[in-house]
């Protein structure tokens, strides 16, 4: 131990008091009776290179040495040598005091599970005369050094804090932007605690608009990203500052329904848009990583894409809602065979029936008639405003993509597979365009806030095409594949289901999009199966809240 440190064993708890440093460590190891050497010491002979599984004693000692050295505030270079990546670890460990400004730390390990040792940290952060307690839990894993055989902490930034990554740092300073009080369209406050899906959205809104919202910054410990597009995440507020008021387009009631809906399935996302204006009323995700997949995701949307394909075929006059359309069990196009779910077919049916039952082959058989491999890409961009990479929603978003394709890949795009990439905000917008007849770029803060230029579409849907498209979506919602999910909704309603097959995934992703009056919503459930089964009820509950 360093000079000035006092050691005591009280009730089986190993306690270190580091005099004059302000760091302490409580290390709890059942049955540990020795080995309290200084960090970096090794009780094995220096000539011996051990191999094989780690013993419980080796795990205990390696964890204790590392946590004691870290908690005492030992030199970062010395503590880093107790890991299997000392060069990287030194910077992060040193930053814990130097940039995060942690002045005291008490670290309490839990009981090891194999080579994993959980622990809790109770620390004090001090900056500019302000102090605040800070606590959290993390864990470390002990591994055997490849060249030395010594037990070492397997280095990862998450050892120091569970949210740290190689691209982020812990920094305590005056906040880079004043806090905001975000409110919905009716003035109701939107908080991260009440609406957890909005955490990344609110963080980004603060970064973009905090300076203009009229507040003043406080002092915060933040998780700062080295990527400019990623906003700081506040982990601890030492002084709050004064928040500025920021009005969003969100609707607290619809957002609450969206939050509740996605909780039903892991990996679910939902978004809701007002067709007449493009205003985003809700975005919600159920993800452990907190990523805003509803606005940033990129996945094949399955048969929900048939809304766009149908619009293109209607515009070209190749189909009409009431005109007969072939729907065989399977269809081949340039070497690729396409089938319908469970091999169904429709004898003597109309295009509306094929749309409502989501007949893949009815769409695939019409590809040659378009005489244009780029027809779907053009329809998506020119009418639905998708794929031009020019949306300015107010936060980061992906605008969807239908890349140029030929042959079997182009055919797959007709039914929302292959290289088509969408998220639920894109699909909610596509549904909103079908309902409204023209594209309105989705926004989460009003354009008047910063006079940004919003994306526009080159043209609207012809009236007759828009009418037929809505009629087919209504049939889908009342007697087609979406009927069960939409049965509880009244008013003017329409929908489309989708199941997107993903390579290496046993069960398809469940997609569903629909509208009721002046509200459109879309949802995806990872590995949720049929669109109407998992994603459908989520969309219906969000529409009902609007």
RODO-2510 file (C-alpha; in nm, 4 decimals, decimal comma):
residues 546
     n   res          X          Y          Z
     1     x     0,0000     0,0000     0,0000
     2     x     0,1070     0,3581    -0,0532
     3     x     0,2531     0,5558     0,2321
     4     x    -0,0216     0,6963     0,4520
     5     x    -0,2793     0,4276     0,3692
     6     x    -0,4447     0,2511     0,6591
     7     x    -0,5700    -0,1041     0,6257
     8     x    -0,8312    -0,2816     0,8321
     9     x    -1,0435    -0,5942     0,7982
    10     x    -1,3847    -0,5415     0,9559
    11     x    -1,6457    -0,8169     0,9398
    12     x    -1,4875    -0,9706     0,6334
    13     x    -1,4903    -0,6392     0,4439
    14     x    -1,1559    -0,5198     0,3127
    15     x    -1,1393    -0,1416     0,3614
    16     x    -0,8781     0,0988     0,2263
    17     x    -0,8504     0,4550     0,3504
    18     x    -0,6073     0,6521     0,1388
    19     x    -0,4951     0,9451     0,3501
    20     x    -0,4952     1,2840     0,1833
    21     x    -0,6158     1,1589    -0,1561
    22     x    -0,9891     1,1509    -0,1003
    23     x    -1,0432     0,8138    -0,2676
    24     x    -1,1649     0,5072    -0,0808
    25     x    -1,2491     0,1533    -0,1808
    26     x    -1,4674    -0,1101    -0,0208
    27     x    -1,3734    -0,4467    -0,1653
    28     x    -1,5950    -0,7380    -0,0641
    29     x    -1,4594    -1,0837    -0,1453
    30     x    -1,5951    -1,3836     0,0377
    31     x    -1,3115    -1,5949     0,1753
    32     x    -1,0263    -1,3645     0,0687
    33     x    -0,7641    -1,3695     0,3440
    34     x    -0,4486    -1,2371     0,1835
    35     x    -0,2802    -1,0924    -0,1212
    36     x    -0,3184    -0,7232    -0,0398
    37     x    -0,0088    -0,6225    -0,2271
    38     x     0,0195    -0,2971    -0,4161
    39     x    -0,1310    -0,2646    -0,7653
    40     x     0,0842    -0,4482    -1,0144
    41     x     0,2272    -0,6973    -0,7681
    42     x     0,2111    -1,0659    -0,8583
    43     x     0,2418    -1,3421    -0,6028
    44     x     0,3389    -1,5939    -0,8703
    45     x     0,6999    -1,6336    -0,9711
    46     x     0,8011    -1,4014    -1,2528
    47     x     0,9331    -1,6981    -1,4480
    48     x     0,6087    -1,8901    -1,4355
    49     x     0,3576    -1,8368    -1,7178
    50     x     0,0321    -1,9828    -1,5989
    51     x    -0,2222    -2,1249    -1,8392
    52     x    -0,5685    -2,2723    -1,8138
    53     x    -0,8823    -2,1413    -1,6464
    54     x    -0,8542    -1,8729    -1,3796
    55     x    -0,9050    -1,9734    -1,0206
    56     x    -1,1475    -1,7865    -0,7955
    57     x    -0,8527    -1,6498    -0,5974
    58     x    -0,6902    -1,5147    -0,9131
    59     x    -1,0136    -1,3425    -1,0184
    60     x    -1,0573    -1,1933    -0,6714
    61     x    -0,7026    -1,0636    -0,6494
    62     x    -0,6915    -0,9146    -1,0005
    63     x    -1,0218    -0,7351    -0,9466
    64     x    -0,9232    -0,6167    -0,5979
    65     x    -0,5886    -0,4787    -0,7129
    66     x    -0,7465    -0,2901    -1,0031
    67     x    -1,0420    -0,1489    -0,8095
    68     x    -0,8243    -0,0525    -0,5121
    69     x    -0,5766     0,1317    -0,7315
    70     x    -0,8504     0,3062    -0,9273
    71     x    -1,0450     0,4054    -0,6141
    72     x    -0,7326     0,5311    -0,4340
    73     x    -0,6469     0,7554    -0,7268
    74     x    -0,3166     0,5816    -0,7990
    75     x    -0,1265     0,6931    -1,1046
    76     x    -0,3345     0,6021    -1,4117
    77     x    -0,0367     0,4416    -1,5836
    78     x     0,0149     0,2082    -1,2884
    79     x    -0,3511     0,1075    -1,2654
    80     x    -0,3686     0,0589    -1,6415
    81     x    -0,0942    -0,2041    -1,6194
    82     x    -0,3464    -0,4236    -1,4391
    83     x    -0,5461    -0,4490    -1,7664
    84     x    -0,4735    -0,6256    -2,0927
    85     x    -0,4685    -0,2938    -2,2849
    86     x    -0,2754    -0,0482    -2,0661
    87     x    -0,2127     0,2124    -2,3368
    88     x    -0,5847     0,2634    -2,3989
    89     x    -0,6887     0,2194    -2,0376
    90     x    -0,4478     0,4837    -1,9067
    91     x    -0,6207     0,7675    -2,0922
    92     x    -0,9685     0,6708    -1,9732
    93     x    -0,8656     0,6068    -1,6129
    94     x    -0,6748     0,9344    -1,6005
    95     x    -0,9710     1,1207    -1,7457
    96     x    -1,1863     1,0007    -1,4578
    97     x    -1,0121     1,2552    -1,2351
    98     x    -0,8801     1,5057    -1,4864
    99     x    -1,1815     1,5644    -1,7135
   100     x    -1,4724     1,4082    -1,5233
   101     x    -1,3407     1,5765    -1,2048
   102     x    -1,4250     1,2888    -0,9718
   103     x    -1,2670     1,3780    -0,6383
   104     x    -1,3813     1,0878    -0,4169
   105     x    -1,4769     0,7333    -0,5056
   106     x    -1,5969     0,4400    -0,3004
   107     x    -1,6107     0,1190    -0,5033
   108     x    -1,7934    -0,1836    -0,3673
   109     x    -1,7516    -0,5123    -0,5536
   110     x    -2,0195    -0,7759    -0,5498
   111     x    -1,9622    -1,1491    -0,5525
   112     x    -1,7783    -1,2741    -0,8607
   113     x    -1,9705    -1,4880    -1,1079
   114     x    -1,7042    -1,6865    -1,2832
   115     x    -1,4589    -1,4300    -1,4158
   116     x    -1,7090    -1,1408    -1,3989
   117     x    -1,7063    -0,9084    -1,0987
   118     x    -1,9935    -0,6589    -1,0612
   119     x    -1,9362    -0,3462    -0,8557
   120     x    -2,0988    -0,0199    -0,7535
   121     x    -1,9383     0,3217    -0,7490
   122     x    -2,0308     0,6040    -0,5117
   123     x    -1,8344     0,9112    -0,6083
   124     x    -1,8245     1,2871    -0,5677
   125     x    -1,7892     1,5160    -0,8679
   126     x    -1,6549     1,8669    -0,8049
   127     x    -1,6171     2,1565    -1,0495
   128     x    -1,5999     2,5330    -1,0120
   129     x    -1,6992     2,5228    -0,6462
   130     x    -1,9955     2,2941    -0,7053
   131     x    -2,0113     1,9315    -0,5872
   132     x    -2,2599     1,6496    -0,6366
   133     x    -2,2703     1,2814    -0,5393
   134     x    -2,2741     1,0347    -0,8274
   135     x    -2,3429     0,6629    -0,8155
   136     x    -2,3738     0,3856    -1,0703
   137     x    -2,3053     0,0143    -1,1248
   138     x    -2,0704    -0,1576    -1,3668
   139     x    -1,8694    -0,4772    -1,3968
   140     x    -1,5317    -0,6071    -1,5072
   141     x    -1,4066    -0,9380    -1,6412
   142     x    -1,0750    -1,0959    -1,5513
   143     x    -0,8781    -1,2792    -1,8205
   144     x    -0,5374    -1,4425    -1,8353
   145     x    -0,2684    -1,2341    -2,0044
   146     x    -0,1661    -1,3865    -2,3354
   147     x     0,2088    -1,3432    -2,2904
   148     x     0,2473    -1,3368    -1,9111
   149     x    -0,0313    -1,5640    -1,7967
   150     x    -0,1134    -1,3067    -1,5264
   151     x    -0,4769    -1,2438    -1,4313
   152     x    -0,5672    -0,9054    -1,5838
   153     x    -0,8790    -0,6942    -1,6194
   154     x    -1,0165    -0,7339    -1,9697
   155     x    -1,0138    -0,3706    -2,0743
   156     x    -1,3235    -0,2001    -2,2069
   157     x    -1,4383     0,1608    -2,1463
   158     x    -1,7530     0,0177    -1,9844
   159     x    -1,5384    -0,0897    -1,6879
   160     x    -1,5151     0,2768    -1,5850
   161     x    -1,8783     0,3545    -1,6719
   162     x    -2,1368     0,1303    -1,8433
   163     x    -2,2165     0,3919    -2,1094
   164     x    -1,8593     0,4722    -2,2061
   165     x    -1,7410     0,3659    -2,5519
   166     x    -1,4193     0,4115    -2,7449
   167     x    -1,5773     0,7190    -2,9055
   168     x    -1,6992     0,8928    -2,5883
   169     x    -1,5467     1,0673    -2,2844
   170     x    -1,6631     1,1692    -1,9375
   171     x    -1,6412     1,5467    -1,9085
   172     x    -1,7536     1,7839    -1,6334
   173     x    -1,7748     2,1472    -1,7378
   174     x    -2,0165     2,4268    -1,8094
   175     x    -2,2773     2,2730    -2,0384
   176     x    -2,2177     2,3225    -2,4098
   177     x    -2,5809     2,4304    -2,4518
   178     x    -2,8417     2,5609    -2,2077
   179     x    -3,1048     2,3118    -2,0912
   180     x    -3,4422     2,3173    -2,2625
   181     x    -3,7953     2,2701    -2,1421
   182     x    -3,9419     2,0839    -2,4393
   183     x    -4,3190     2,1013    -2,4694
   184     x    -4,5647     1,9354    -2,7029
   185     x    -4,7960     2,1103    -2,9487
   186     x    -5,0388     2,1875    -2,6634
   187     x    -4,7818     2,3078    -2,4115
   188     x    -4,7444     1,9851    -2,2087
   189     x    -4,3884     1,9268    -2,0903
   190     x    -4,1966     1,6360    -2,2434
   191     x    -3,9408     1,4813    -2,0097
   192     x    -3,7014     1,1890    -2,0522
   193     x    -3,8363     1,0288    -1,7389
   194     x    -4,1977     1,0243    -1,8569
   195     x    -4,1172     0,9556    -2,2231
   196     x    -3,7908     0,7549    -2,2259
   197     x    -3,7932     0,7085    -2,6047
   198     x    -3,7473     1,0829    -2,6418
   199     x    -3,4113     1,0844    -2,4612
   200     x    -3,1953     1,0947    -2,7785
   201     x    -3,4409     1,3342    -2,9437
   202     x    -3,4429     1,5787    -2,6520
   203     x    -3,0634     1,5604    -2,6229
   204     x    -3,0278     1,6493    -2,9893
   205     x    -3,2889     1,9243    -2,9756
   206     x    -3,0973     2,0783    -2,6873
   207     x    -2,7716     2,0630    -2,8817
   208     x    -2,9266     2,2210    -3,1924
   209     x    -3,1630     2,4747    -3,0409
   210     x    -3,0580     2,5256    -2,6785
   211     x    -2,8725     2,8491    -2,7508
   212     x    -3,1793     2,9957    -2,9238
   213     x    -3,4386     2,8860    -2,6674
   214     x    -3,3521     3,1575    -2,4147
   215     x    -3,1892     2,9577    -2,1345
   216     x    -2,8524     2,9742    -1,9591
   217     x    -2,6127     2,6780    -1,9165
   218     x    -2,5391     2,5008    -1,5898
   219     x    -2,2549     2,2669    -1,4885
   220     x    -2,2885     1,9037    -1,5918
   221     x    -2,1056     1,5749    -1,6134
   222     x    -2,1739     1,4548    -1,9655
   223     x    -2,0959     1,1655    -2,1894
   224     x    -1,9319     1,3569    -2,4720
   225     x    -1,9045     1,1962    -2,8124
   226     x    -1,6102     1,2464    -3,0444
   227     x    -1,8655     1,2443    -3,3284
   228     x    -2,0117     1,5899    -3,3861
   229     x    -2,3515     1,4601    -3,4930
   230     x    -2,4054     1,2775    -3,1620
   231     x    -2,5326     1,5048    -2,8821
   232     x    -2,3898     1,5049    -2,5300
   233     x    -2,5763     1,2870    -2,2817
   234     x    -2,6053     1,4386    -1,9355
   235     x    -2,5164     1,1892    -1,6613
   236     x    -2,5140     1,4290    -1,3641
   237     x    -2,6233     1,7895    -1,3165
   238     x    -2,4148     1,9857    -1,0654
   239     x    -2,6073     2,3074    -1,1269
   240     x    -2,9162     2,3198    -1,3431
   241     x    -2,8858     2,6474    -1,5240
   242     x    -3,1987     2,8079    -1,6621
   243     x    -3,3956     2,6121    -1,9263
   244     x    -3,5329     2,7769    -2,2365
   245     x    -3,8738     2,6771    -2,3714
   246     x    -3,8811     2,4785    -2,6967
   247     x    -4,2086     2,3889    -2,8660
   248     x    -4,2180     2,0676    -3,0659
   249     x    -4,4776     1,9149    -3,2974
   250     x    -4,5165     1,6104    -3,0713
   251     x    -4,8457     1,5252    -2,9029
   252     x    -4,8085     1,4067    -2,5428
   253     x    -5,1121     1,1767    -2,5652
   254     x    -4,9969     1,0119    -2,8870
   255     x    -4,6403     0,9884    -2,7559
   256     x    -4,7625     0,8214    -2,4365
   257     x    -4,9575     0,5672    -2,6427
   258     x    -4,6508     0,5022    -2,8571
   259     x    -4,4311     0,4507    -2,5496
   260     x    -4,6796     0,2027    -2,4053
   261     x    -4,7174     0,0226    -2,7394
   262     x    -4,3481    -0,0500    -2,7984
   263     x    -4,3063    -0,1915    -2,4461
   264     x    -4,4923    -0,5020    -2,5644
   265     x    -4,2011    -0,6189    -2,7810
   266     x    -3,8257    -0,5948    -2,7613
   267     x    -3,6912    -0,4261    -3,0717
   268     x    -4,0169    -0,2457    -3,1549
   269     x    -4,0338     0,1033    -3,3067
   270     x    -4,3272     0,3264    -3,3991
   271     x    -4,3754     0,6726    -3,5498
   272     x    -4,6836     0,8867    -3,6093
   273     x    -4,7280     1,1757    -3,8543
   274     x    -5,0062     1,4231    -3,9327
   275     x    -5,0734     1,3790    -4,3094
   276     x    -5,2029     1,7301    -4,3732
   277     x    -4,8910     1,8999    -4,2314
   278     x    -4,6113     1,6442    -4,1943
   279     x    -4,5859     1,7168    -3,8217
   280     x    -4,4407     1,4270    -3,6225
   281     x    -4,6721     1,3477    -3,3306
   282     x    -4,4780     1,0568    -3,1802
   283     x    -4,1591     0,8497    -3,2082
   284     x    -4,0920     0,5577    -2,9753
   285     x    -3,8513     0,2661    -2,9502
   286     x    -3,7968    -0,0296    -2,7188
   287     x    -3,4225    -0,0883    -2,7438
   288     x    -3,1581    -0,1569    -2,4827
   289     x    -2,9106     0,0716    -2,6608
   290     x    -3,1495     0,3703    -2,6598
   291     x    -3,0940     0,4266    -3,0345
   292     x    -3,3647     0,6192    -3,2189
   293     x    -3,4347     0,3431    -3,4714
   294     x    -3,7750     0,4960    -3,5517
   295     x    -3,5996     0,7812    -3,7327
   296     x    -3,2561     0,6385    -3,8104
   297     x    -3,3232     0,2706    -3,8839
   298     x    -3,2550     0,1130    -4,2232
   299     x    -3,4437    -0,2079    -4,2992
   300     x    -3,6446    -0,3750    -4,5719
   301     x    -4,0094    -0,2813    -4,5007
   302     x    -4,1691    -0,5839    -4,6648
   303     x    -4,5104    -0,5524    -4,8240
   304     x    -4,5844    -0,2109    -4,6725
   305     x    -4,3749    -0,0931    -4,9710
   306     x    -4,6608    -0,2083    -5,1979
   307     x    -4,8270     0,1264    -5,1262
   308     x    -4,5596     0,2887    -5,3419
   309     x    -4,5516     0,0063    -5,5960
   310     x    -4,9307     0,0189    -5,6345
   311     x    -4,9193     0,3955    -5,6829
   312     x    -4,6587     0,3533    -5,9586
   313     x    -4,8590     0,0807    -6,1354
   314     x    -5,1778     0,2872    -6,1095
   315     x    -5,0044     0,5942    -6,2509
   316     x    -4,8778     0,3933    -6,5467
   317     x    -5,2266     0,2595    -6,6126
   318     x    -5,1092    -0,1002    -6,5776
   319     x    -5,3677    -0,1731    -6,3086
   320     x    -5,6897    -0,0305    -6,1688
   321     x    -5,8503    -0,0976    -5,8344
   322     x    -6,1441    -0,2890    -5,9812
   323     x    -5,9664    -0,4447    -6,2780
   324     x    -5,8781    -0,8184    -6,2765
   325     x    -5,5223    -0,8992    -6,1681
   326     x    -5,3459    -1,2329    -6,1856
   327     x    -5,2386    -1,3762    -5,8483
   328     x    -5,0847    -1,7233    -5,8975
   329     x    -4,9134    -1,9239    -5,6223
   330     x    -4,5713    -1,8343    -5,7579
   331     x    -4,4062    -1,6208    -6,0222
   332     x    -4,0559    -1,6266    -6,1666
   333     x    -3,8647    -1,3234    -6,2803
   334     x    -3,5157    -1,3496    -6,4285
   335     x    -3,4221    -1,6627    -6,2410
   336     x    -3,5809    -1,5747    -5,9065
   337     x    -3,8970    -1,7426    -5,7851
   338     x    -4,1414    -1,5434    -5,5746
   339     x    -4,4283    -1,6971    -5,3765
   340     x    -4,7194    -1,5840    -5,1635
   341     x    -4,7525    -1,6518    -4,7933
   342     x    -4,8497    -2,0168    -4,7425
   343     x    -4,8725    -2,0526    -5,1204
   344     x    -5,2156    -1,8906    -5,1595
   345     x    -5,3551    -1,7762    -5,4936
   346     x    -5,6574    -1,5712    -5,5993
   347     x    -5,8606    -1,6933    -5,8945
   348     x    -6,0308    -1,4221    -6,0978
   349     x    -5,9611    -1,1542    -5,8369
   350     x    -5,9160    -0,7792    -5,8739
   351     x    -5,6061    -0,5721    -5,8055
   352     x    -5,7740    -0,4468    -5,4862
   353     x    -5,8065    -0,8046    -5,3639
   354     x    -5,4409    -0,8733    -5,4432
   355     x    -5,3401    -0,5586    -5,2531
   356     x    -5,5651    -0,6349    -4,9563
   357     x    -5,4370    -0,9924    -4,9234
   358     x    -5,0792    -0,8858    -5,0000
   359     x    -5,0320    -1,1019    -5,3086
   360     x    -4,6635    -1,0854    -5,4054
   361     x    -4,7016    -1,2502    -5,7428
   362     x    -4,9610    -0,9995    -5,8651
   363     x    -4,6959    -0,7286    -5,8354
   364     x    -4,4039    -0,9334    -5,9660
   365     x    -4,5903    -1,0325    -6,2856
   366     x    -4,6271    -0,6657    -6,3840
   367     x    -4,2579    -0,5746    -6,3810
   368     x    -4,1986    -0,6375    -6,7489
   369     x    -4,5016    -0,4251    -6,8373
   370     x    -4,3438    -0,1152    -6,6836
   371     x    -4,0504    -0,1431    -6,9299
   372     x    -3,8483     0,0606    -6,6788
   373     x    -3,6305    -0,0804    -6,4005
   374     x    -3,6076     0,2683    -6,2490
   375     x    -3,9839     0,3218    -6,2298
   376     x    -4,0150     0,2345    -5,8598
   377     x    -3,7156     0,4467    -5,7620
   378     x    -3,8624     0,7435    -5,9533
   379     x    -4,2059     0,7040    -5,7931
   380     x    -4,0529     0,6856    -5,4441
   381     x    -3,8493     1,0015    -5,4935
   382     x    -4,0748     1,2161    -5,7126
   383     x    -4,4094     1,1519    -5,5409
   384     x    -4,3322     1,0260    -5,1896
   385     x    -4,0231     1,2409    -5,1181
   386     x    -3,8200     0,9375    -5,0141
   387     x    -3,4539     0,8688    -5,0899
   388     x    -3,3256     1,2157    -5,1781
   389     x    -3,1321     1,2652    -4,8523
   390     x    -3,2763     1,6111    -4,7960
   391     x    -3,5163     1,5847    -4,5015
   392     x    -3,4625     1,8415    -4,2283
   393     x    -3,6856     1,7156    -3,9507
   394     x    -3,5093     1,9134    -3,6757
   395     x    -3,3049     1,6135    -3,5583
   396     x    -3,1027     1,3480    -3,7407
   397     x    -3,3097     1,1165    -3,9584
   398     x    -3,2684     0,8718    -4,2460
   399     x    -3,4845     0,9553    -4,5468
   400     x    -3,5250     0,6043    -4,6856
   401     x    -3,3651     0,4578    -4,9954
   402     x    -3,4638     0,2666    -5,3087
   403     x    -3,1367     0,2211    -5,4999
   404     x    -3,1248     0,1600    -5,8724
   405     x    -3,1646    -0,2131    -5,9383
   406     x    -3,2153    -0,4531    -6,2261
   407     x    -3,3407    -0,8063    -6,2784
   408     x    -3,4420    -1,0113    -5,9769
   409     x    -3,3226    -0,7397    -5,7373
   410     x    -3,5620    -0,4907    -5,8957
   411     x    -3,8426    -0,7447    -5,8576
   412     x    -3,7643    -0,7894    -5,4896
   413     x    -3,7948    -0,4116    -5,4436
   414     x    -4,1549    -0,4248    -5,5707
   415     x    -4,2529    -0,6162    -5,2551
   416     x    -4,0276    -0,4262    -5,0136
   417     x    -3,7401    -0,6710    -5,0060
   418     x    -3,3887    -0,6642    -5,1477
   419     x    -3,2122    -0,3299    -5,1311
   420     x    -3,5091    -0,1182    -5,0178
   421     x    -3,4228     0,0543    -4,6877
   422     x    -3,6818     0,2238    -4,4666
   423     x    -3,7646     0,3064    -4,1056
   424     x    -4,1043     0,3546    -3,9463
   425     x    -4,0932     0,7325    -3,9898
   426     x    -4,0412     0,6788    -4,3639
   427     x    -4,3358     0,4384    -4,3798
   428     x    -4,5583     0,6663    -4,1729
   429     x    -4,4708     0,9451    -4,4170
   430     x    -4,5483     0,7240    -4,7197
   431     x    -4,8863     0,6422    -4,5653
   432     x    -4,9446     1,0103    -4,4918
   433     x    -4,8714     1,0946    -4,8564
   434     x    -5,1189     0,8294    -4,9717
   435     x    -5,3823     0,9721    -4,7369
   436     x    -5,3143     1,3385    -4,8172
   437     x    -5,2386     1,2976    -5,1868
   438     x    -4,9152     1,4956    -5,1619
   439     x    -4,5915     1,4753    -4,9651
   440     x    -4,5334     1,6891    -4,6574
   441     x    -4,1831     1,6515    -4,5156
   442     x    -4,1968     1,5236    -4,1549
   443     x    -4,0843     1,7754    -3,8912
   444     x    -4,0412     1,7496    -3,5149
   445     x    -3,9941     2,1236    -3,4572
   446     x    -4,1661     2,3959    -3,6614
   447     x    -3,9845     2,5324    -3,9643
   448     x    -4,0328     2,8820    -3,8202
   449     x    -3,7856     2,7961    -3,5435
   450     x    -3,4848     2,8226    -3,7736
   451     x    -3,6233     2,8956    -4,1239
   452     x    -3,4673     2,5748    -4,2564
   453     x    -3,5647     2,4676    -4,6057
   454     x    -3,7912     2,1646    -4,6030
   455     x    -3,7846     1,8923    -4,8656
   456     x    -4,0575     1,8858    -5,1286
   457     x    -4,1721     1,6276    -5,3819
   458     x    -4,1623     1,6939    -5,7539
   459     x    -4,5310     1,6163    -5,7974
   460     x    -4,8441     1,5024    -5,6164
   461     x    -5,0396     1,1853    -5,6781
   462     x    -5,2980     1,2332    -5,9538
   463     x    -5,6417     1,2584    -5,7941
   464     x    -5,7730     0,9365    -5,9467
   465     x    -5,4634     0,7438    -5,8399
   466     x    -5,4790     0,8782    -5,4844
   467     x    -5,8481     0,7889    -5,4615
   468     x    -5,7918     0,4310    -5,5778
   469     x    -5,4921     0,3887    -5,3486
   470     x    -5,6943     0,5006    -5,0460
   471     x    -5,9826     0,2745    -5,1487
   472     x    -5,7485    -0,0270    -5,1570
   473     x    -5,6015     0,0643    -4,8197
   474     x    -5,9544     0,0925    -4,6752
   475     x    -6,0422    -0,2557    -4,8016
   476     x    -5,7184    -0,3861    -4,6461
   477     x    -5,8172    -0,2282    -4,3141
   478     x    -6,1749    -0,3564    -4,3179
   479     x    -6,1575    -0,7016    -4,4794
   480     x    -5,7939    -0,7689    -4,5729
   481     x    -5,4800    -0,8626    -4,3819
   482     x    -5,5073    -0,5541    -4,1567
   483     x    -5,8707    -0,6046    -4,0569
   484     x    -5,8141    -0,7640    -3,7166
   485     x    -5,5711    -0,4972    -3,6010
   486     x    -5,7842    -0,2063    -3,7288
   487     x    -6,1243    -0,3431    -3,6232
   488     x    -6,1536    -0,1182    -3,3190
   489     x    -6,1036     0,2036    -3,5136
   490     x    -6,3750     0,4092    -3,6801
   491     x    -6,3667     0,7046    -3,9144
   492     x    -6,1765     0,7141    -4,2411
   493     x    -5,9131     0,4432    -4,2117
   494     x    -5,6703     0,2469    -4,4268
   495     x    -5,3719     0,0187    -4,3755
   496     x    -5,1098    -0,2134    -4,5221
   497     x    -4,9313    -0,5083    -4,3623
   498     x    -4,5814    -0,6363    -4,4288
   499     x    -4,3498    -0,9218    -4,3334
   500     x    -3,9864    -0,8622    -4,4192
   501     x    -3,7587    -1,1627    -4,4502
   502     x    -3,4081    -1,1030    -4,3174
   503     x    -3,1064    -1,3220    -4,3970
   504     x    -3,0124    -1,5440    -4,1053
   505     x    -3,3332    -1,4657    -3,9170
   506     x    -3,5765    -1,7535    -3,8648
   507     x    -3,8818    -1,5284    -3,8248
   508     x    -3,9589    -1,2293    -4,0461
   509     x    -3,9837    -0,8748    -3,9151
   510     x    -4,3408    -0,7569    -3,8606
   511     x    -4,4342    -0,4288    -4,0355
   512     x    -4,7631    -0,2414    -4,0318
   513     x    -4,8696     0,1035    -4,1428
   514     x    -5,2079     0,2707    -4,1380
   515     x    -5,4070     0,5900    -4,1013
   516     x    -5,7215     0,7078    -3,9288
   517     x    -5,8549     1,0478    -4,0321
   518     x    -5,5611     1,2956    -4,0142
   519     x    -5,3118     1,0659    -3,8400
   520     x    -5,0787     0,8105    -3,9967
   521     x    -4,8565     0,5679    -3,8067
   522     x    -4,6180     0,2823    -3,8788
   523     x    -4,4508     0,0195    -3,6618
   524     x    -4,1956    -0,2580    -3,6899
   525     x    -4,1334    -0,5455    -3,4497
   526     x    -3,8067    -0,7315    -3,4976
   527     x    -3,8735    -1,1009    -3,5635
   528     x    -4,2412    -1,0363    -3,4963
   529     x    -4,3743    -1,2464    -3,7856
   530     x    -4,6868    -1,1433    -3,9758
   531     x    -4,7453    -0,7701    -3,9994
   532     x    -5,0975    -0,7792    -3,8628
   533     x    -5,0068    -0,9923    -3,5634
   534     x    -4,7350    -0,7948    -3,3832
   535     x    -4,6917    -0,4509    -3,5430
   536     x    -5,0595    -0,4051    -3,6294
   537     x    -5,1966    -0,3666    -3,2754
   538     x    -4,9182    -0,1190    -3,1959
   539     x    -5,0210     0,1063    -3,4830
   540     x    -5,3888     0,0735    -3,3962
   541     x    -5,3301     0,1806    -3,0351
   542     x    -5,1334     0,4869    -3,1478
   543     x    -5,4020     0,5845    -3,4006
   544     x    -5,6681     0,5459    -3,1329
   545     x    -5,4838     0,7944    -2,9100
   546     x    -5,4933     1,0581    -3,1816
***
